Amino acid sequence: MTSSLPCDAQSNLPSEFLDAHHHFSDTANNSFQCFLRQLAKDVCYLPQHYHRDVVVPLSKVGVKVVGSVHVECLPDDSLEEALWIESLTSSTVVAIVASCDLTSPSIAQELAALKAGCPKVKGVRWILDCVGKYDGGKTATHPATLRHDGIDYLRGSTGGYRGSVIPEFERGFSLLREFSFSFDLQCAPAQLPEAAKLFARYPSTRVCIDHLGKPRSVLRPGNVDTCPGDVDRHDFDIWRKGMEAMAALPNVFVKISMLGYIIPGWIRNDRRIDAIRSLVLETVELFSPERCMVATNWWNAASLSDSDGRSDMGPTPTQLLTLLSEFFKDYSEHDRARLFSDTAKDFYGI
């Protein structure tokens, strides 16, 4: 990493960190990970790997990982995955976000089974990034939407994507309050305004936006070694409009994670770091530290965890927390504690 951080950067690190988002998987041995196996073949990432990659390096610089939130990893069966996560030994996991297709005709029974069978399940997620049918990664549409073949649950269309939430999804979402479950939202920026309209109708259901709202490569192509390129103002304005609508809702929170999806290779130089700093601080100002939480999204190597494969490099957990600590240096100790641990504790009821 070529950035020149202040010499006291590590002294600003938090004493405690609750990692608000990461994944475990074992596609070779888990029968409920067939869909994931189709996408990623053999993927094995378990508590001992997370301990090696995240817990130990952070402990060496004085940061204690006080817990972590496991977020679903595209299982074929949500209950089986949650039970597997709860069965893992030597795990930091203190809360689970389970997979749930809220359009399922049996969604009430599925939510009830999760509530009864897995005490650590605090919320659910179903990946929704959709701007058209999946095309191999050329757009913001996530391969997870192959499970519903290009139907946009939030904008109700297989064509123009200008509608509103489909009734089946809203019906399932409306049940979350009954089980005291939150919802992790992963979607494309263009979907945020319609999502905000839905969440406004259910103010008692807490929602957390994953990965800073997932603006996609907001910089136009530039020389990756010398300059960040120009900001794609059109895409950036779509993201900002959506995030402003979300921030106006007191039940909506946001995770600061997967920053390399926004600017691939963002740690290459100071100008790219400054661009990420600006986006992160804008988000924190919109939502306040009371509704923001830091996460590693760790599930493999640094580059994959940080950019979802859009770059060949990414920060280690120590580098990530060091950079974010420098971004947040002007915040109070209370606010910094919220960002690195306390907001996640409150949101997930830990």
Secondary structure, 3 states (H helix, E strand, C coil): CCCCCCCCHHHHCCCEEEEEEECCEECCCCHHHHHHHHHHCCCEECHHHHHHHHHHHHHHCCCEEEEEEEECCCCCCHHHHHHHHHHCCCCCEEEEEEECCCCCCCHHHHHHHHHHHCCCEEEEECCCCCCCCCCCCCCCCCHHHHHHCCCECCCCECCCCCCCCCHHHHHHHHCHHHHCCEEEECCCHHHHHHHHHHHHCCCCCCEEEHHHHCCCCCECCCCCCCCCCCECHHHHHHHHHHHHHHHCCCCEEEEECCHHHCCCCCCCCHHHHHHHHHHHHHHHHHHCHHHEEECCCECCCHHHHHHCCCCCCCCCHHHHHHHHHHHCCCCCHHHHHHHHHHHHHHHCCC
